[in-house]
Every structure is written in C-alpha cells, then in structure tokens.
C-alpha cells in the first residue's frame, strides 16, 4: 500500500482496533497488519499522539511471559473521533469509487 495512503488511514485503523478491545502495542501491530503492513516503530509514536490528544488512555498489566505490558483503551473522545473519521472515510471512499468507475459527469453533462 502506498505510504501516504497508509499514513492517512493509520489513526483511523488504530482507533478502530482499540475500540473493539483493549490491546498492547505488539498486539495492535498484529491486528492492523492483517490489512496493511506496519511496524512497531510506526505504531508507538501514533499511540503517543493519540494519548496526548485524549483519544486513548494507557494502563499497565503484569505479564506472566515477561515484563509488564502497556495496554491502550479508547476514551469517549476517541469513540467520537472514530465515528467522525469513519463517516469521512466512507464518504471519501464512496466518492473515489464513483470517480474511478466513471460515474461522475464532467462539466458538459457527459
């Protein structure tokens, strides 16, 4: 996937994944990687920005398999932002699909 497309949709994908269930960073990377290739180095700066914006919260959970894990949880503001971004996404993709299929008329009515 084009890196600019990926960059533009990553926030939406992260909020969507976290809205379904709290998760830690590596788990989040695995969830998102099912539809687009990303790395842990990409997700952590994004999660920091989302946390600073109040869209997610984090908490620590002890792990029986190693060090404690930082889990991410969506906030009410995050749910509202996810709803807004989702609506924009569906409107945008529908418009682009129509354009690609040639379903828009040009100015001459053709």
N, CA, C and O atoms as CSV, one atom per row, in Angstrom:
chain,resi,resn,atom,element,x,y,z
A,1,UNK,N,N,0.852,-1.181,0.000
A,1,UNK,CA,C,0.000,0.000,0.000
A,1,UNK,C,C,0.893,1.238,0.000
A,1,UNK,O,O,1.924,1.270,0.671
A,2,UNK,N,N,0.500,2.222,-0.735
A,2,UNK,CA,C,1.226,3.478,-0.806
A,2,UNK,C,C,1.411,4.062,0.596
A,2,UNK,O,O,0.469,4.093,1.388
A,3,UNK,N,N,2.618,4.519,0.898
A,3,UNK,CA,C,2.906,5.003,2.256
A,3,UNK,C,C,2.063,6.216,2.637
A,3,UNK,O,O,1.719,6.374,3.809
A,4,UNK,N,N,1.721,7.077,1.676
A,4,UNK,CA,C,0.893,8.241,2.007
A,4,UNK,C,C,-0.531,7.823,2.337
A,4,UNK,O,O,-1.146,8.380,3.247
A,5,UNK,N,N,-1.059,6.854,1.612
A,5,UNK,CA,C,-2.391,6.332,1.939
A,5,UNK,C,C,-2.377,5.705,3.324
A,5,UNK,O,O,-3.287,5.911,4.127
A,6,UNK,N,N,-1.341,4.945,3.584
A,6,UNK,CA,C,-1.210,4.272,4.881
A,6,UNK,C,C,-1.137,5.288,6.010
A,6,UNK,O,O,-1.817,5.142,7.026
A,7,UNK,N,N,-0.328,6.301,5.839
A,7,UNK,CA,C,-0.159,7.334,6.871
A,7,UNK,C,C,-1.493,8.023,7.157
A,7,UNK,O,O,-1.804,8.329,8.308
A,8,UNK,N,N,-2.271,8.262,6.116
A,8,UNK,CA,C,-3.536,8.950,6.278
A,8,UNK,C,C,-4.628,8.121,6.935
A,8,UNK,O,O,-5.596,8.672,7.458
A,9,UNK,N,N,-4.482,6.822,6.913
A,9,UNK,CA,C,-5.526,5.958,7.474
A,9,UNK,C,C,-5.126,5.269,8.776
A,9,UNK,O,O,-5.961,4.635,9.422
A,10,UNK,N,N,-3.888,5.384,9.158
A,10,UNK,CA,C,-3.401,4.654,10.324
A,10,UNK,C,C,-4.110,5.057,11.620
A,10,UNK,O,O,-4.410,4.197,12.449
A,11,UNK,N,N,-4.378,6.340,11.804
A,11,UNK,CA,C,-5.084,6.782,13.011
A,11,UNK,C,C,-6.470,6.144,13.077
A,11,UNK,O,O,-6.884,5.662,14.131
A,12,UNK,N,N,-7.177,6.142,11.968
A,12,UNK,CA,C,-8.497,5.520,11.908
A,12,UNK,C,C,-8.407,4.034,12.225
A,12,UNK,O,O,-9.219,3.513,12.989
A,13,UNK,N,N,-7.435,3.351,11.650
A,13,UNK,CA,C,-7.272,1.913,11.891
A,13,UNK,C,C,-6.937,1.617,13.353
A,13,UNK,O,O,-7.473,0.675,13.936
A,14,UNK,N,N,-6.056,2.416,13.938
A,14,UNK,CA,C,-5.673,2.204,15.334
A,14,UNK,C,C,-6.860,2.429,16.267
A,14,UNK,O,O,-7.103,1.626,17.168
A,15,UNK,N,N,-7.593,3.509,16.056
A,15,UNK,CA,C,-8.769,3.775,16.901
A,15,UNK,C,C,-9.806,2.668,16.737
A,15,UNK,O,O,-10.422,2.241,17.713
A,16,UNK,N,N,-9.996,2.212,15.521
A,16,UNK,CA,C,-10.959,1.142,15.275
A,16,UNK,C,C,-10.553,-0.145,15.991
A,16,UNK,O,O,-11.381,-0.799,16.624
A,17,UNK,N,N,-9.283,-0.500,15.886
A,17,UNK,CA,C,-8.801,-1.735,16.527
A,17,UNK,C,C,-8.929,-1.651,18.045
A,17,UNK,O,O,-9.370,-2.605,18.686
A,18,UNK,N,N,-8.547,-0.515,18.620
A,18,UNK,CA,C,-8.607,-0.361,20.079
A,18,UNK,C,C,-10.056,-0.265,20.564
A,18,UNK,O,O,-10.353,-0.616,21.706
A,19,UNK,N,N,-10.954,0.210,19.700
A,19,UNK,CA,C,-12.366,0.310,20.111
A,19,UNK,C,C,-13.006,-1.066,20.275
A,19,UNK,O,O,-13.977,-1.222,21.016
A,20,UNK,N,N,-12.462,-2.053,19.585
A,20,UNK,CA,C,-13.015,-3.412,19.662
A,20,UNK,C,C,-12.562,-4.150,20.918
A,20,UNK,O,O,-13.299,-4.964,21.475
A,21,UNK,N,N,-11.337,-3.853,21.355
A,21,UNK,CA,C,-10.803,-4.473,22.577
A,21,UNK,C,C,-9.500,-3.780,22.944
A,21,UNK,O,O,-8.706,-3.432,22.070
A,22,UNK,N,N,-9.281,-3.581,24.237
A,22,UNK,CA,C,-8.018,-3.029,24.705
A,22,UNK,C,C,-6.893,-3.937,24.213
A,22,UNK,O,O,-7.073,-5.151,24.114
A,23,UNK,N,N,-5.740,-3.358,23.906
A,23,UNK,CA,C,-4.620,-4.179,23.454
A,23,UNK,C,C,-3.302,-3.469,23.718
A,23,UNK,O,O,-3.262,-2.256,23.924
A,24,UNK,N,N,-2.237,-4.237,23.707
A,24,UNK,CA,C,-0.905,-3.667,23.869
A,24,UNK,C,C,-0.296,-3.460,22.483
A,24,UNK,O,O,-0.829,-3.956,21.490
A,25,UNK,N,N,0.805,-2.737,22.415
A,25,UNK,CA,C,1.369,-2.298,21.149
A,25,UNK,C,C,1.612,-3.390,20.126
A,25,UNK,O,O,1.184,-3.269,18.978
A,26,UNK,N,N,2.294,-4.457,20.525
A,26,UNK,CA,C,2.611,-5.528,19.586
A,26,UNK,C,C,1.334,-6.187,19.077
A,26,UNK,O,O,1.235,-6.537,17.901
A,27,UNK,N,N,0.375,-6.352,19.951
A,27,UNK,CA,C,-0.918,-6.925,19.571
A,27,UNK,C,C,-1.632,-6.006,18.569
A,27,UNK,O,O,-2.241,-6.478,17.609
A,28,UNK,N,N,-1.551,-4.709,18.801
A,28,UNK,CA,C,-2.163,-3.736,17.906
A,28,UNK,C,C,-1.506,-3.791,16.524
A,28,UNK,O,O,-2.196,-3.745,15.506
A,29,UNK,N,N,-0.192,-3.889,16.491
A,29,UNK,CA,C,0.525,-4.019,15.219
A,29,UNK,C,C,0.027,-5.251,14.473
A,29,UNK,O,O,-0.210,-5.193,13.266
A,30,UNK,N,N,-0.132,-6.362,15.182
A,30,UNK,CA,C,-0.613,-7.588,14.540
A,30,UNK,C,C,-2.031,-7.441,14.003
A,30,UNK,O,O,-2.338,-7.941,12.921
A,31,UNK,N,N,-2.888,-6.765,14.741
A,31,UNK,CA,C,-4.268,-6.554,14.271
A,31,UNK,C,C,-4.291,-5.721,13.004
A,31,UNK,O,O,-4.954,-6.077,12.029
A,32,UNK,N,N,-3.570,-4.619,13.018
A,32,UNK,CA,C,-3.571,-3.712,11.864
A,32,UNK,C,C,-2.847,-4.353,10.681
A,32,UNK,O,O,-3.216,-4.123,9.530
A,33,UNK,N,N,-1.822,-5.152,10.960
A,33,UNK,CA,C,-1.050,-5.794,9.889
A,33,UNK,C,C,-1.872,-6.787,9.081
A,33,UNK,O,O,-1.439,-7.226,8.015
A,34,UNK,N,N,-3.035,-7.139,9.569
A,34,UNK,CA,C,-3.906,-8.030,8.791
A,34,UNK,C,C,-4.441,-7.326,7.546
A,34,UNK,O,O,-4.847,-7.986,6.590
A,35,UNK,N,N,-4.446,-5.982,7.550
A,35,UNK,CA,C,-4.929,-5.262,6.370
A,35,UNK,C,C,-3.860,-4.380,5.739
A,35,UNK,O,O,-3.976,-4.036,4.563
A,36,UNK,N,N,-2.837,-4.008,6.473
A,36,UNK,CA,C,-1.736,-3.218,5.911
A,36,UNK,C,C,-0.471,-3.487,6.713
A,36,UNK,O,O,-0.521,-3.727,7.919
A,37,UNK,N,N,0.649,-3.443,6.030
A,37,UNK,CA,C,1.925,-3.725,6.685
A,37,UNK,C,C,2.389,-2.513,7.481
A,37,UNK,O,O,2.559,-1.427,6.927
A,38,UNK,N,N,2.595,-2.702,8.783
A,38,UNK,CA,C,3.144,-1.650,9.637
A,38,UNK,C,C,4.145,-2.276,10.597
A,38,UNK,O,O,4.220,-3.498,10.724
A,39,UNK,N,N,4.901,-1.436,11.263
A,39,UNK,CA,C,5.883,-1.914,12.240
A,39,UNK,C,C,5.607,-1.299,13.601
A,39,UNK,O,O,4.855,-0.332,13.724
A,40,UNK,N,N,6.222,-1.871,14.610
A,40,UNK,CA,C,6.084,-1.310,15.956
A,40,UNK,C,C,6.622,0.120,16.000
A,40,UNK,O,O,6.109,0.959,16.740
A,41,UNK,N,N,7.652,0.390,15.210
A,41,UNK,CA,C,8.219,1.732,15.166
A,41,UNK,C,C,7.243,2.771,14.629
A,41,UNK,O,O,7.406,3.967,14.870
A,42,UNK,N,N,6.250,2.320,13.916
A,42,UNK,CA,C,5.213,3.211,13.390
A,42,UNK,C,C,4.116,3.432,14.408
A,42,UNK,O,O,3.589,4.538,14.531
A,43,UNK,N,N,3.770,2.384,15.139
A,43,UNK,CA,C,2.581,2.450,15.998
A,43,UNK,C,C,2.828,3.238,17.282
A,43,UNK,O,O,1.940,3.966,17.727
A,44,UNK,N,N,3.992,3.116,17.882
A,44,UNK,CA,C,4.201,3.766,19.175
A,44,UNK,C,C,4.155,5.299,19.127
A,44,UNK,O,O,3.553,5.906,20.013
A,45,UNK,N,N,4.759,5.939,18.137
A,45,UNK,CA,C,4.594,7.409,18.059
A,45,UNK,C,C,3.134,7.814,17.841
A,45,UNK,O,O,2.674,8.817,18.387
A,46,UNK,N,N,2.413,7.027,17.042
A,46,UNK,CA,C,0.993,7.307,16.824
A,46,UNK,C,C,0.216,7.183,18.127
A,46,UNK,O,O,-0.608,8.044,18.434
A,47,UNK,N,N,0.460,6.133,18.895
A,47,UNK,CA,C,-0.268,5.929,20.143
A,47,UNK,C,C,0.060,7.045,21.130
A,47,UNK,O,O,-0.800,7.460,21.907
A,48,UNK,N,N,1.281,7.523,21.103
A,48,UNK,CA,C,1.649,8.647,21.974
A,48,UNK,C,C,0.842,9.889,21.603
A,48,UNK,O,O,0.326,10.585,22.477
A,49,UNK,N,N,0.736,10.165,20.290
A,49,UNK,CA,C,-0.058,11.321,19.845
A,49,UNK,C,C,-1.534,11.165,20.201
A,49,UNK,O,O,-2.173,12.123,20.637
A,50,UNK,N,N,-2.076,9.963,20.017
A,50,UNK,CA,C,-3.484,9.726,20.350
A,50,UNK,C,C,-3.726,9.899,21.847
A,50,UNK,O,O,-4.764,10.411,22.264
A,51,UNK,N,N,-2.757,9.467,22.646
A,51,UNK,CA,C,-2.875,9.619,24.097
A,51,UNK,C,C,-2.805,11.094,24.485
A,51,UNK,O,O,-3.598,11.556,25.305
A,52,UNK,N,N,-1.869,11.828,23.906
A,52,UNK,CA,C,-1.740,13.262,24.198
A,52,UNK,C,C,-2.984,14.038,23.769
A,52,UNK,O,O,-3.307,15.074,24.349
A,53,UNK,N,N,-3.673,13.536,22.759
A,53,UNK,CA,C,-4.906,14.172,22.263
A,53,UNK,C,C,-6.133,13.760,23.072
A,53,UNK,O,O,-7.227,14.281,22.854
A,54,UNK,N,N,-5.952,12.819,24.012
A,54,UNK,CA,C,-7.066,12.369,24.837
A,54,UNK,C,C,-7.978,11.369,24.154
A,54,UNK,O,O,-9.093,11.132,24.619
A,55,UNK,N,N,-7.519,10.771,23.044
A,55,UNK,CA,C,-8.349,9.821,22.320
A,55,UNK,C,C,-8.200,8.391,22.828
A,55,UNK,O,O,-9.078,7.552,22.628
A,56,UNK,N,N,-7.084,8.132,23.483
A,56,UNK,CA,C,-6.867,6.834,24.126
A,56,UNK,C,C,-6.247,7.063,25.501
A,56,UNK,O,O,-5.740,8.143,25.801
A,57,UNK,N,N,-6.301,6.031,26.318
A,57,UNK,CA,C,-5.625,6.005,27.615
A,57,UNK,C,C,-4.764,4.757,27.631
A,57,UNK,O,O,-4.976,3.836,26.842
A,58,UNK,N,N,-3.800,4.727,28.525
A,58,UNK,CA,C,-2.987,3.518,28.666
A,58,UNK,C,C,-2.970,3.086,30.127
A,58,UNK,O,O,-3.171,3.890,31.037
A,59,UNK,N,N,-2.728,1.811,30.321
A,59,UNK,CA,C,-2.578,1.258,31.659
A,59,UNK,C,C,-1.641,0.059,31.572
A,59,UNK,O,O,-1.495,-0.556,30.515
A,60,UNK,N,N,-1.018,-0.259,32.683
A,60,UNK,CA,C,-0.021,-1.328,32.736
A,60,UNK,C,C,-0.654,-2.604,33.293
A,60,UNK,O,O,-1.413,-2.571,34.261
A,61,UNK,N,N,-0.320,-3.731,32.655
A,61,UNK,CA,C,-0.785,-5.041,33.107
A,61,UNK,C,C,0.441,-5.934,33.241
A,61,UNK,O,O,1.257,-6.029,32.324
A,62,UNK,N,N,0.561,-6.582,34.386
A,62,UNK,CA,C,1.654,-7.532,34.582
A,62,UNK,C,C,1.495,-8.686,33.602
A,62,UNK,O,O,0.378,-9.127,33.331
A,63,UNK,N,N,2.610,-9.175,33.072
A,63,UNK,CA,C,2.577,-10.277,32.114
A,63,UNK,C,C,3.302,-11.481,32.697
A,63,UNK,O,O,4.408,-11.347,33.221
A,64,UNK,N,N,2.688,-12.653,32.609
A,64,UNK,CA,C,3.363,-13.864,33.089
A,64,UNK,C,C,4.511,-14.282,32.166
A,64,UNK,O,O,5.320,-15.138,32.524
A,65,UNK,N,N,4.576,-13.677,30.985
A,65,UNK,CA,C,5.567,-14.063,29.980
A,65,UNK,C,C,6.684,-13.045,29.816
A,65,UNK,O,O,7.384,-13.067,28.803
A,66,UNK,N,N,6.870,-12.159,30.775
A,66,UNK,CA,C,7.925,-11.165,30.631
A,66,UNK,C,C,7.581,-9.891,31.369
A,66,UNK,O,O,6.877,-9.913,32.378
A,67,UNK,N,N,8.085,-8.781,30.858
A,67,UNK,CA,C,7.846,-7.504,31.535
A,67,UNK,C,C,6.375,-7.076,31.436
A,67,UNK,O,O,5.624,-7.589,30.607
A,68,UNK,N,N,5.980,-6.135,32.291
A,68,UNK,CA,C,4.603,-5.622,32.215
A,68,UNK,C,C,4.325,-5.018,30.838
A,68,UNK,O,O,5.231,-4.524,30.166
A,69,UNK,N,N,3.070,-5.070,30.440
A,69,UNK,CA,C,2.669,-4.546,29.126
A,69,UNK,C,C,1.805,-3.306,29.297
A,69,UNK,O,O,0.980,-3.217,30.206
A,70,UNK,N,N,2.020,-2.350,28.393
A,70,UNK,CA,C,1.186,-1.154,28.370
A,70,UNK,C,C,0.021,-1.418,27.412
A,70,UNK,O,O,0.213,-1.625,26.213
A,71,UNK,N,N,-1.181,-1.405,27.972
A,71,UNK,CA,C,-2.394,-1.602,27.175
A,71,UNK,C,C,-2.999,-0.250,26.831
A,71,UNK,O,O,-2.873,0.717,27.581
A,72,UNK,N,N,-3.657,-0.206,25.684
A,72,UNK,CA,C,-4.329,1.005,25.222
A,72,UNK,C,C,-5.832,0.783,25.217
A,72,UNK,O,O,-6.323,-0.294,24.878
A,73,UNK,N,N,-6.549,1.832,25.603
A,73,UNK,CA,C,-8.006,1.790,25.716
A,73,UNK,C,C,-8.554,3.073,25.103
A,73,UNK,O,O,-8.014,4.154,25.341
A,74,UNK,N,N,-9.619,2.962,24.320
A,74,UNK,CA,C,-10.213,4.149,23.700
A,74,UNK,C,C,-11.033,4.923,24.729
A,74,UNK,O,O,-11.680,4.329,25.591
A,75,UNK,N,N,-11.001,6.240,24.634
A,75,UNK,CA,C,-11.781,7.103,25.531
A,75,UNK,C,C,-13.095,7.477,24.832
A,75,UNK,O,O,-13.307,7.143,23.666
A,76,UNK,N,N,-13.954,8.164,25.552
A,76,UNK,CA,C,-15.197,8.640,24.930
A,76,UNK,C,C,-14.876,9.604,23.792
A,76,UNK,O,O,-15.513,9.554,22.740
A,77,UNK,N,N,-13.905,10.470,23.991
A,77,UNK,CA,C,-13.477,11.381,22.913
A,77,UNK,C,C,-12.954,10.590,21.725
A,77,UNK,O,O,-13.188,10.949,20.571
A,78,UNK,N,N,-12.246,9.513,22.021
A,78,UNK,CA,C,-11.730,8.652,20.958
A,78,UNK,C,C,-12.850,7.986,20.175
A,78,UNK,O,O,-12.766,7.852,18.954
A,79,UNK,N,N,-13.899,7.570,20.875
A,79,UNK,CA,C,-15.054,6.967,20.197
A,79,UNK,C,C,-15.732,7.978,19.286
A,79,UNK,O,O,-16.153,7.644,18.179
A,80,UNK,N,N,-15.834,9.209,19.754
A,80,UNK,CA,C,-16.442,10.265,18.945
A,80,UNK,C,C,-15.575,10.575,17.722
A,80,UNK,O,O,-16.096,10.768,16.624
A,81,UNK,N,N,-14.271,10.621,17.910
A,81,UNK,CA,C,-13.358,10.865,16.801
A,81,UNK,C,C,-13.395,9.705,15.813
A,81,UNK,O,O,-13.364,9.920,14.601
A,82,UNK,N,N,-13.461,8.494,16.316
A,82,UNK,CA,C,-13.567,7.321,15.451
A,82,UNK,C,C,-14.829,7.408,14.600
A,82,UNK,O,O,-14.791,7.119,13.404
A,83,UNK,N,N,-15.931,7.798,15.199
A,83,UNK,CA,C,-17.185,7.951,14.456
A,83,UNK,C,C,-17.035,9.005,13.356
A,83,UNK,O,O,-17.456,8.788,12.219
A,84,UNK,N,N,-16.436,10.140,13.701
A,84,UNK,CA,C,-16.242,11.216,12.727
A,84,UNK,C,C,-15.332,10.773,11.581
A,84,UNK,O,O,-15.646,10.982,10.410
A,85,UNK,N,N,-14.200,10.158,11.937
A,85,UNK,CA,C,-13.261,9.703,10.915
A,85,UNK,C,C,-13.866,8.613,10.041
A,85,UNK,O,O,-13.616,8.570,8.836
A,86,UNK,N,N,-14.660,7.732,10.641
A,86,UNK,CA,C,-15.302,6.656,9.875
A,86,UNK,C,C,-16.274,7.232,8.851
A,86,UNK,O,O,-16.301,6.802,7.698
A,87,UNK,N,N,-17.063,8.199,9.278
A,87,UNK,CA,C,-18.007,8.833,8.350
A,87,UNK,C,C,-17.261,9.501,7.201
A,87,UNK,O,O,-17.657,9.370,6.043
A,88,UNK,N,N,-16.188,10.211,7.515
A,88,UNK,CA,C,-15.376,10.842,6.476
A,88,UNK,C,C,-14.795,9.796,5.534
A,88,UNK,O,O,-14.796,9.968,4.315
A,89,UNK,N,N,-14.296,8.700,6.122
A,89,UNK,CA,C,-13.688,7.640,5.322
A,89,UNK,C,C,-14.694,7.046,4.350
A,89,UNK,O,O,-14.392,6.910,3.164
A,90,UNK,N,N,-15.883,6.689,4.823
A,90,UNK,CA,C,-16.877,6.061,3.950
A,90,UNK,C,C,-17.358,7.024,2.869
A,90,UNK,O,O,-17.602,6.607,1.737
A,91,UNK,N,N,-17.493,8.292,3.199
A,91,UNK,CA,C,-17.878,9.288,2.200
A,91,UNK,C,C,-16.773,9.445,1.155
A,91,UNK,O,O,-17.039,9.484,-0.047
A,92,UNK,N,N,-15.545,9.533,1.625
A,92,UNK,CA,C,-14.396,9.688,0.737
A,92,UNK,C,C,-14.241,8.490,-0.192
A,92,UNK,O,O,-14.104,8.659,-1.404
A,93,UNK,N,N,-14.260,7.279,0.369
A,93,UNK,CA,C,-14.048,6.095,-0.462
A,93,UNK,C,C,-15.194,5.890,-1.447
A,93,UNK,O,O,-14.966,5.412,-2.558
A,94,UNK,N,N,-16.413,6.240,-1.066
A,94,UNK,CA,C,-17.538,6.134,-1.994
A,94,UNK,C,C,-17.340,7.099,-3.165
A,94,UNK,O,O,-17.575,6.739,-4.318
A,95,UNK,N,N,-16.908,8.322,-2.864
A,95,UNK,CA,C,-16.679,9.314,-3.924
A,95,UNK,C,C,-15.555,8.880,-4.857
A,95,UNK,O,O,-15.681,8.996,-6.076
A,96,UNK,N,N,-14.470,8.388,-4.299
A,96,UNK,CA,C,-13.349,7.940,-5.125
A,96,UNK,C,C,-13.783,6.751,-5.979
A,96,UNK,O,O,-13.432,6.679,-7.156
A,97,UNK,N,N,-14.533,5.828,-5.408
A,97,UNK,CA,C,-15.013,4.674,-6.170
A,97,UNK,C,C,-15.883,5.109,-7.337
A,97,UNK,O,O,-15.757,4.584,-8.443
A,98,UNK,N,N,-16.754,6.057,-7.093
A,98,UNK,CA,C,-17.606,6.573,-8.166
A,98,UNK,C,C,-16.759,7.206,-9.264
A,98,UNK,O,O,-17.011,6.990,-10.449
A,99,UNK,N,N,-15.770,7.975,-8.876
A,99,UNK,CA,C,-14.889,8.611,-9.853
A,99,UNK,C,C,-14.135,7.564,-10.665
A,99,UNK,O,O,-14.066,7.664,-11.890
A,100,UNK,N,N,-13.576,6.571,-10.003
A,100,UNK,CA,C,-12.809,5.537,-10.695
A,100,UNK,C,C,-13.676,4.712,-11.642
A,100,UNK,O,O,-13.201,4.233,-12.671
A,101,UNK,N,N,-14.930,4.553,-11.292
A,101,UNK,CA,C,-15.862,3.801,-12.144
A,101,UNK,C,C,-16.430,4.668,-13.268
A,101,UNK,O,O,-17.169,4.179,-14.123
A,102,UNK,N,N,-16.081,5.956,-13.264
A,102,UNK,CA,C,-16.579,6.864,-14.289
A,102,UNK,C,C,-18.009,7.292,-14.066
A,102,UNK,O,O,-18.713,7.620,-15.021
A,103,UNK,N,N,-18.452,7.295,-12.823
A,103,UNK,CA,C,-19.833,7.607,-12.512
A,103,UNK,C,C,-20.087,9.096,-12.279
A,103,UNK,O,O,-21.228,9.491,-12.040
A,104,UNK,N,N,-19.046,9.931,-12.344
A,104,UNK,CA,C,-19.221,11.375,-12.219
A,104,UNK,C,C,-19.328,11.977,-13.600
A,104,UNK,O,O,-18.612,11.566,-14.513
A,105,UNK,N,N,-20.200,12.933,-13.766
A,105,UNK,CA,C,-20.306,13.650,-15.028
A,105,UNK,C,C,-19.299,14.772,-15.050
A,105,UNK,O,O,-18.967,15.334,-14.006
A,106,UNK,N,N,-18.804,15.109,-16.242
A,106,UNK,CA,C,-17.956,16.288,-16.317
A,106,UNK,C,C,-18.832,17.519,-16.456
A,106,UNK,O,O,-20.057,17.397,-16.484
A,107,UNK,N,N,-18.246,18.686,-16.543
A,107,UNK,CA,C,-18.999,19.935,-16.583
A,107,UNK,C,C,-19.937,20.051,-17.787
A,107,UNK,O,O,-20.896,20.820,-17.744
A,108,UNK,N,N,-19.677,19.306,-18.848
A,108,UNK,CA,C,-20.506,19.397,-20.043
A,108,UNK,C,C,-21.726,18.492,-19.960
A,108,UNK,O,O,-22.522,18.438,-20.897
A,109,UNK,N,N,-21.885,17.771,-18.833
A,109,UNK,CA,C,-23.036,16.897,-18.645
A,109,UNK,C,C,-22.814,15.492,-19.179
A,109,UNK,O,O,-23.746,14.690,-19.234
A,110,UNK,N,N,-21.577,15.193,-19.573
A,110,UNK,CA,C,-21.266,13.856,-20.097
A,110,UNK,C,C,-20.821,12.944,-18.990
A,110,UNK,O,O,-20.516,11.777,-19.236
